Amino acid sequence: MREQELTRRNFIGLAGAAAAGAAALGLAGCAPQTDSAHAAGGGAAAAVPASWDEEYDVVVCGAGIAGLAAGICAAREGNGAKVLIVEKDVTPNGNSPFCAGSMLYCDDADAFGVYLKAMLGDHTPDDVQKAFCQALTENLDWLYELGAKEEWLDIGAPATEPDPAKGAEWPELENWWTYGRIKFKTKDTDGPTHVHTFFEQTAESTENLTIEFSTPMESLVQDPETKTILGIVADGKNIKANKGVIMCTGGFESDPDMLYNFTGVTGCVPYAGKANTGDGHRACAAIGAGFWHMYGGAQYWTALRNLDNTEFVSTVWNFTKKNLGITVGVSGRRFYMDYDACSCPSSPYAEPGSDIHLNMGYRHGITNFGGTWNHLPLPETTWFIFDADAMANGEIFTDITTDPVADGWALEAASIEELAGKIEVPAEELTATVAQWNEFCDRGADMAFYRPADTLTPIKTGPFYAMRCVPAMLNTDGGPTRDAQGQILDPFGKPIPHLYSAGEFGSVWGHLYQGTGNVGECAAFGRIAARSALANA
């Protein structure tokens, strides 16, 4: 049941982190400022209270897909166990309501495990990968068990052999055809149109499950001798968790300090919700958790913005028309393979069985860099340069403006030299860069960064234009290390008793990533963590 009506949006600031938690995450001296009401207990485990304000069997922190899945599973399978979900915002939030909504699943855990291992390598332990694959085989049936109807779902089933029509994010890897995806239909349906909505509605009707909104988790309560997690402090209340606490507080996309410390990027603008600010990371650091995959996530692109840097040109999947020009840094030079439109979950520039070291493209922000696939630490400000022919093409500003210069979307100049002055880059560098680019276009090959040949558009016809770009992202994946049972581990691999995690909060995705994977993980590890907590005496 709900304890607060969903009447407004109010992204609440971080629960404060004092020296111990901040230092454990490399944030000492740069932790965000917080109000005093949320500062208590943030720097270390909260003291065990003389009495508790509330008591439950399982407490879940965060009401995104992972938190809702964990709470639903714990309440439905707990034989009367009382379950609480606390959420800092006034609605279920995080990235979940904003994501595309496709959920990963598989039929054959062993076959899909080969593909997963090729993506994750040794960055995620084999037993964790195996547990994840096995749990993925339950995802579709679990939706039906919770009341989803077949006619509500658009299902892309796994294949039993290579299927060119299927596509995959990493078709170069073995068994790429073995994953499936589930998505709620958005048209011609009488059911929920997003997986997060489905879980939210299911949670509302689940017995023994309470959701408290506007209740930010501030710190964990830990037995000083046994190190067992006894409960949490949330919005000033001491809440006891007899069987365990499940952390589902998402990533740290909206904490600029953490983004800089772990990815080296400043000026990032996340696409999704603004509530993921690393609260849970600090709370877990304070009680001695280990961390992994802090550099991972769906990041970064150089996304087109207005000149005031207040608005994106368009939404996540078609946010760039980078085939119509080039991107330069403040040096006036190209510096990366700048056709960074997201080519996922199916890559148009990779044939099954081809050499992954030679292929190009951007796959959830991961790109070929010297033959290996990595996230790039993109600059805070870059400029997209294009000409009058590209402007006349009309693709960039579709449905946004009929006069992009007057409306503050682009700068215009009669020459490249004049344009360089307006964006404050060296004129001789930008002129040379454009000249070299046009040579590449004439020969049909980008010999600097090997951009795909069908994206090479010359910049020759004046007037010329520049648009601001910033590094943008969907989500981070790093957080506390978890094991195959969903337990959070200390830096030496030892489980912290009664503490669990699910979703993007310490995700298993630490290297390459398959689209649909985060939502699939939310459901899979939500159940794993819930069942592990319920097993406690």
C-alpha positions as a printed Julia matrix, in Angstrom:
537×3 Matrix{Float64}:
  0.0     0.0     0.0
  1.08    3.6    -0.44
  1.65    5.9     2.48
  1.73    9.08    0.38
 -0.27   10.06   -2.65
  1.74   10.83   -5.8
  0.96   14.52   -6.05
  4.19   16.24   -7.12
  7.79   15.76   -8.19
 10.44   16.77   -5.77
 13.91   15.4    -6.2
 15.34   15.33   -2.71
 19.0    16.04   -2.19
 21.57   13.55   -1.03
 21.72   12.19    2.42
 24.98   13.65    3.65
 28.22   11.71    3.69
 30.84   12.63    6.24
 34.49   11.67    6.25
 34.4     7.88    6.57
 31.97    7.17    3.74
 33.33    9.89    1.5
 36.92    8.8     1.96
 36.02    5.22    1.16
 34.71    6.38   -2.2
 37.52    8.83   -2.85
 35.22   11.77   -2.19
 36.8    13.35    0.86
 36.74   17.1     0.56
 34.36   17.15   -2.4
 31.16   15.54   -1.15
 28.05   17.47   -2.18
 26.55   19.85    0.34
 23.45   18.57    2.11
 20.93   19.98    4.5
 21.33   19.21    8.18
 18.17   17.12    8.32
 19.76   14.48    6.11
 23.31   14.72    7.39
 23.05   12.62   10.52
 24.63    9.19   10.32
 25.81    9.53    6.73
 29.51    9.19    7.48
 29.46    5.87    9.31
 27.09    3.11   10.33
 24.37    4.59   12.49
 24.44    3.65   16.18
 22.19    0.79   17.16
 19.12    2.54   18.6
 17.64    1.78   21.99
 14.3     1.32   20.23
 13.06    1.12   16.64
 10.44    3.34   15.06
  9.34    0.68   12.58
 10.04   -3.03   12.16
  9.87   -5.24    9.06
 11.33   -8.52    7.94
 12.87   -7.14    4.74
 13.61   -3.5     3.94
 14.28   -2.45    0.34
 15.89    0.9    -0.44
 14.75    2.37   -3.76
 11.54    1.93   -5.77
 12.87    1.55   -9.3
 12.4    -1.71  -11.18
 14.98   -3.51   -9.02
 13.5    -2.33   -5.73
  9.94   -3.06   -6.77
 10.92   -6.52   -8.04
 12.76   -7.31   -4.8
  9.9    -6.05   -2.66
  7.25   -7.92   -4.64
  9.24  -11.17   -4.53
  9.94  -10.89   -0.8
  6.3   -10.17    0.03
  4.84  -12.85   -2.25
  7.28  -15.6    -1.28
  7.84  -14.66    2.35
  5.04  -16.64    4.01
  3.66  -13.55    5.67
  6.93  -11.64    5.89
  6.41   -7.91    6.22
  8.28   -5.92    3.57
  9.0    -2.2     3.3
 10.28   -0.23    0.32
 11.58    3.27    1.06
 11.89    5.78   -1.78
 13.48    9.21   -1.49
 11.27   10.8    -4.14
  7.49   11.24   -4.1
  7.09    8.58   -6.81
  8.99    5.45   -7.81
 11.99    6.94   -9.56
 15.62    6.58  -10.6
 16.21    5.62  -14.22
 13.4     3.08  -14.34
 10.5     5.3   -15.51
 12.69    6.79  -18.24
 14.36    3.71  -19.7
 13.3     2.05  -22.95
 11.72   -0.72  -20.89
 13.07   -3.81  -22.66
 13.83   -6.71  -20.32
 16.54   -9.29  -21.03
 15.7   -12.97  -20.69
 16.91  -16.3   -22.03
 15.65  -19.86  -22.4
 18.96  -21.7   -22.22
 21.14  -20.43  -19.37
 24.22  -22.33  -20.5
 24.0   -21.15  -24.12
 23.41  -17.53  -23.16
 26.2   -17.85  -20.59
 28.71  -18.26  -23.42
 27.64  -14.9   -24.89
 27.58  -13.24  -21.47
 31.06  -14.53  -20.65
 32.35  -13.1   -23.94
 30.97   -9.69  -22.9
 31.99   -9.69  -19.23
 35.16  -11.76  -19.33
 36.71  -12.11  -15.89
 35.46   -8.72  -14.72
 32.48  -10.48  -13.11
 33.06  -13.85  -11.37
 31.8   -16.96  -13.15
 29.45  -18.0   -10.35
 27.77  -14.58  -10.43
 27.4   -14.83  -14.21
 25.92  -18.32  -13.86
 23.42  -17.22  -11.22
 22.42  -14.27  -13.4
 21.87  -16.48  -16.46
 19.8   -18.94  -14.5
 17.64  -16.18  -13.05
 17.1   -14.74  -16.54
 15.33  -17.94  -17.53
 12.61  -17.03  -14.99
 11.97  -13.48  -16.16
  9.2   -14.13  -18.69
  7.36  -16.74  -16.63
  7.58  -14.48  -13.57
  5.83  -11.66  -15.42
  3.01  -14.07  -16.26
  2.94  -15.27  -12.65
  2.53  -11.66  -11.52
 -0.44  -11.2   -13.83
  0.98   -9.95  -17.13
 -1.04  -11.05  -20.14
  0.58  -12.38  -23.27
 -1.27   -9.83  -25.42
  0.36   -7.0   -23.44
  3.86   -8.09  -24.38
  6.09   -7.69  -27.41
  8.48  -10.63  -27.12
 11.65  -11.07  -29.14
 12.42  -14.7   -28.4
 15.91  -16.17  -28.23
 16.99  -18.12  -31.31
 18.42  -21.63  -31.27
 20.84  -20.89  -34.12
 22.28  -17.79  -35.79
 19.46  -15.68  -37.2
 20.52  -12.69  -39.35
 17.1   -11.1   -38.81
 17.52  -11.07  -35.04
 20.53   -8.82  -34.58
 22.48   -8.26  -31.37
 24.65   -5.62  -29.81
 27.76   -7.81  -30.13
 27.21  -10.07  -33.16
 30.96  -10.73  -33.32
 30.7   -12.83  -30.14
 29.78  -16.49  -29.85
 26.12  -17.35  -29.17
 24.96  -13.78  -29.83
 21.54  -15.12  -30.88
 20.7   -16.7   -27.5
 19.21  -13.71  -25.7
 15.59  -12.58  -25.8
 13.83   -9.38  -24.88
 10.43   -8.55  -23.41
  8.74   -5.19  -23.77
  5.27   -4.01  -22.85
  3.37   -2.77  -25.88
  2.8     0.97  -26.07
 -0.02    0.86  -28.64
 -3.21   -1.17  -29.09
 -3.11   -2.53  -25.56
 -5.35   -2.39  -22.51
 -2.44   -3.13  -20.17
  0.43   -1.1   -18.73
  2.7     0.35  -21.39
  5.98    0.12  -19.49
  7.57   -2.55  -17.31
  8.1    -0.07  -14.48
  4.39    0.77  -14.49
  3.58   -2.93  -14.36
  5.79   -3.48  -11.32
  4.43   -0.36   -9.65
  0.84   -1.54  -10.1
  1.76   -5.03   -8.93
  3.44   -3.65   -5.81
  0.32   -1.63   -4.95
 -1.79   -4.78   -4.87
  0.72   -7.04   -3.07
 -0.15   -7.98    0.49
  2.37   -7.34    3.27
  4.22   -4.79    1.1
  4.41   -1.15    2.18
  5.99    1.68    0.19
  7.0     4.88    1.96
  7.71    7.8    -0.35
  9.68   10.97    0.46
 11.72    8.74    2.76
 15.41    8.97    1.81
 17.67    6.24    3.16
 20.39    8.01    5.15
 22.54    5.27    6.66
 22.74    1.6     7.53
 22.54    0.31   11.09
 25.21   -2.32   11.72
 25.99   -4.47   14.72
 29.48   -3.28   15.71
 30.64   -6.79   16.67
 29.06   -9.18   14.16
 28.9    -6.58   11.33
 25.35   -7.75   10.62
 23.09   -5.1     9.1
 20.2    -4.6    11.51
 18.25   -1.94    9.64
 18.41    1.57    8.24
 17.91    5.18    9.16
 15.53    6.79    6.69
 14.19   10.34    6.97
 15.2    10.36   10.61
 13.43    7.1    11.47
 15.12    3.96   12.77
 13.7     1.06   10.76
 14.54   -2.49   11.75
 15.05   -5.21    9.14
 14.96   -8.65   10.75
 16.03  -10.62    7.7
 17.92   -8.12    5.6
 18.26   -4.85    3.73
 18.27   -4.86   -0.07
 19.98   -1.88   -1.67
 18.39   -0.79   -4.97
 19.29    2.88   -4.99
 20.64    2.93   -8.54
 23.67    4.76   -9.79
 25.4     8.11   -9.36
 24.57    9.76  -12.69
 23.53   12.99  -11.0
 26.52   13.36   -8.7
 29.14   15.36  -10.67
 31.89   14.7    -8.13
 31.48   10.93   -8.29
 31.32   11.01  -12.08
 34.58   12.91  -12.2
 36.3    10.74   -9.6
 35.39    7.48  -11.31
 35.11    8.34  -14.99
 37.18   11.5   -15.39
 34.33   13.42  -17.04
 32.95   16.81  -16.1
 29.9    18.63  -17.42
 27.91   15.46  -18.05
 24.14   15.76  -18.48
 22.22   12.53  -17.77
 19.17   11.79  -19.88
 17.02   10.18  -17.24
 15.9    11.05  -13.73
 17.9    13.29  -11.42
 17.39   11.3    -8.23
 20.39    8.95   -8.59
 23.0    10.8    -6.58
 25.08    8.06   -4.96
 23.24    7.95   -1.61
 23.5     4.19   -1.31
 27.13    4.16   -2.39
 28.08    6.4     0.52
 26.02    4.43    3.01
 27.65    1.16    1.93
 31.13    2.7     1.9
 30.55    3.79    5.48
 30.02    0.21    6.66
 32.99   -1.21    4.75
 31.64   -2.48    1.42
 33.94   -3.24   -1.5
 33.25   -1.71   -4.9
 33.44   -2.81   -8.52
 32.63   -1.69  -12.09
 32.73    1.99  -11.09
 33.75    2.98  -14.62
 30.9     1.02  -16.22
 27.57    2.18  -17.55
 25.8     3.47  -20.63
 28.08    6.45  -21.22
 29.27    8.78  -22.87
 28.02   10.42  -26.06
 28.54   13.99  -27.2
 24.9    14.99  -27.37
 23.59   18.06  -29.18
 22.37   20.86  -26.9
 21.21   24.43  -27.31
 23.82   27.18  -26.93
 22.67   27.91  -23.38
 23.24   24.23  -22.5
 19.74   23.89  -21.06
 18.0    21.51  -23.48
 18.74   18.47  -25.64
 17.9    18.56  -29.33
 15.92   15.33  -29.01
 15.54   12.17  -26.99
 17.85    9.28  -26.26
 17.78    7.1   -29.35
 17.78    9.74  -32.12
 19.57   12.51  -30.28
 22.29   12.91  -32.9
 22.46   13.32  -36.63
 26.2    13.11  -36.51
 26.45   11.81  -40.08
 25.81   15.39  -41.21
 29.04   16.9   -39.9
 32.02   16.49  -37.56
 32.69   17.11  -33.87
 35.73   19.07  -32.71
 37.16   19.96  -29.33
 38.23   23.36  -28.09
 41.42   22.68  -30.04
 39.48   22.89  -33.28
 40.5    19.3   -34.06
 38.62   16.03  -34.35
 39.71   13.74  -31.56
 37.62   10.54  -31.75
 35.31    8.53  -34.02
 32.68   11.23  -33.9
 29.69    9.4   -35.35
 28.55    8.49  -31.86
 24.87    7.9   -32.47
 23.93    4.85  -30.44
 23.89    1.86  -32.77
 22.31   -0.58  -30.37
 20.93   -3.05  -29.47
 21.76   -4.15  -33.03
 24.97   -2.82  -34.52
 24.7    -1.93  -38.23
 28.48   -1.9   -38.57
 29.26   -5.41  -37.36
 28.58   -8.64  -39.22
 28.26  -11.92  -37.3
 31.66  -13.51  -36.97
 33.55  -10.38  -38.08
 36.69   -9.06  -36.37
 35.58   -7.06  -33.36
 38.95   -5.28  -33.25
 38.26   -3.58  -36.6
 34.57   -2.77  -36.28
 33.31    0.69  -35.38
 30.19    2.13  -33.8
 28.86    3.25  -30.45
 27.18    0.59  -28.36
 25.7     2.17  -25.25
 28.66    4.53  -25.17
 31.28    1.83  -25.61
 33.42    2.31  -28.73
 36.48    0.94  -30.5
 39.58    2.68  -29.19
 42.79    1.27  -30.58
 41.21   -2.1   -31.25
 39.66   -2.56  -27.81
 36.22   -1.4   -26.69
 36.06    1.26  -24.0
 34.21    4.24  -22.58
 35.84    7.52  -23.64
 36.35   10.4   -21.17
 34.75   13.01  -23.41
 35.43   16.74  -22.97
 32.99   19.01  -21.2
 32.43   21.16  -24.31
 32.69   20.18  -27.96
 31.25   21.61  -31.17
 29.32   19.96  -33.97
 30.29   21.57  -37.29
 28.15   21.32  -40.42
 27.24   23.32  -43.52
 24.26   24.81  -45.34
 23.51   21.59  -47.21
 23.22   19.7   -43.92
 21.04   22.47  -42.49
 18.75   22.27  -45.52
 18.52   18.52  -45.02
 16.19   19.32  -42.12
 16.97   16.27  -39.99
 18.73   17.96  -37.09
 15.95   20.28  -35.99
 12.9    18.24  -36.89
  9.92   19.43  -34.8
 12.1    21.75  -32.73
 12.56   25.02  -34.56
 12.3    26.62  -37.98
 15.01   29.16  -37.17
 17.77   27.43  -35.16
 20.1    30.44  -35.17
 17.52   32.92  -33.89
 16.21   30.39  -31.36
 19.63   29.75  -29.85
 20.37   26.29  -31.2
 23.25   27.1   -33.56
 25.84   29.71  -34.5
 26.17   30.77  -38.13
 29.14   32.2   -40.05
 30.0    32.93  -43.67
 33.36   31.14  -43.42
 35.04   28.47  -41.33
 37.48   31.11  -40.04
 34.61   33.3   -38.83
 32.9    30.29  -37.26
 36.1    29.44  -35.37
 36.05   32.91  -33.83
 32.47   32.51  -32.68
 33.17   29.22  -30.92
 36.59   30.4   -29.7
 38.77   27.71  -31.26
 41.99   28.29  -33.24
 40.96   29.3   -36.75
 43.95   27.67  -38.44
 43.22   24.36  -36.69
 39.52   24.3   -37.53
 40.24   25.28  -41.15
 42.78   22.48  -41.49
 40.44   20.0   -39.81
 37.57   20.78  -42.18
 39.87   20.63  -45.21
 41.19   17.23  -44.17
 37.66   16.02  -43.48
 36.53   17.01  -46.95
 39.47   15.08  -48.43
 38.35   11.99  -46.49
 34.81   12.44  -47.79
 36.07   12.73  -51.37
 38.03    9.48  -51.09
 35.23    7.72  -49.16
 37.38    6.78  -46.16
 38.02    8.47  -42.83
 41.71    7.66  -42.42
 41.94    9.43  -39.07
 39.27    7.62  -37.02
 37.68    5.16  -39.46
 34.17    6.53  -39.27
 31.75    4.36  -41.28
 31.83    5.3   -44.95
 28.07    5.93  -45.16
 28.35    8.67  -42.51
 30.88   10.84  -44.37
 29.21   14.15  -45.27
 31.43   17.0   -46.56
 31.42   20.52  -45.11
 31.79   22.72  -48.19
 28.74   24.93  -48.68
 28.42   28.17  -46.74
 27.11   29.45  -44.5
 28.59   27.18  -41.85
 27.15   26.22  -38.49
 28.24   25.09  -35.01
 26.22   23.51  -32.21
 27.26   22.89  -28.63
 27.7    19.29  -27.52
 28.12   17.89  -24.01
 28.91   14.42  -22.66
 25.63   12.65  -22.0
 24.74    9.32  -20.46
 21.97    6.95  -19.46
 23.28    5.32  -16.31
 26.23    4.15  -14.27
 26.61    0.5   -13.27
 29.28    0.66  -10.57
 28.66    0.08   -6.9
 29.16   -2.39   -4.08
 30.46   -5.79   -5.1
 27.82   -8.53   -4.99
 28.06  -12.3    -5.03
 25.92  -14.98   -6.65
 23.39  -14.75   -3.8
 23.06  -11.0    -4.16
 25.05  -10.39   -0.97
 27.14   -7.22   -0.75
 30.8    -8.03   -0.06
 33.53   -6.23    1.83
 36.83   -5.35    0.04
 38.17   -8.83    0.81
 35.24  -10.73   -0.67
 33.5   -11.54    2.59
 29.71  -11.06    2.7
 28.35   -8.33    4.94
 25.58  -10.21    6.77
 22.0    -9.29    5.89
 22.99   -6.77    3.18
 22.03   -7.34   -0.47
 21.76   -5.47   -3.75
 20.04   -5.56   -7.12
 19.89   -3.55  -10.34
 22.32   -0.83  -11.4
 23.53   -0.47   -7.82
 26.7    -2.52   -8.26
 25.6    -4.15  -11.52
 27.16   -7.3   -12.94
 27.72   -5.36  -16.17
 31.32   -4.29  -15.84
 32.69   -4.29  -19.39
 30.64   -4.78  -22.57
 26.88   -4.44  -22.27
 23.86   -5.89  -24.04
 20.84   -3.62  -24.43
 17.92   -4.79  -22.24
 20.5    -6.07  -19.72
 19.89   -3.63  -16.87
 16.13   -4.17  -16.75
 16.65   -7.92  -16.97
 19.14   -7.72  -14.12
 16.74   -5.67  -12.0
 14.19   -8.47  -12.08
 16.7   -11.33  -11.88
 18.78  -10.06   -8.98
 15.74   -8.5    -7.33
 14.42  -12.04   -6.88
 17.84  -13.47   -5.98
 18.37  -10.86   -3.25
 14.83  -11.21   -1.91
 15.09  -14.98   -1.64
 18.48  -14.78    0.03
 17.14  -12.35    2.62
 14.07  -14.49    3.28
 16.33  -17.48    3.94
 17.82  -15.76    7.0
 16.61  -16.89   10.41
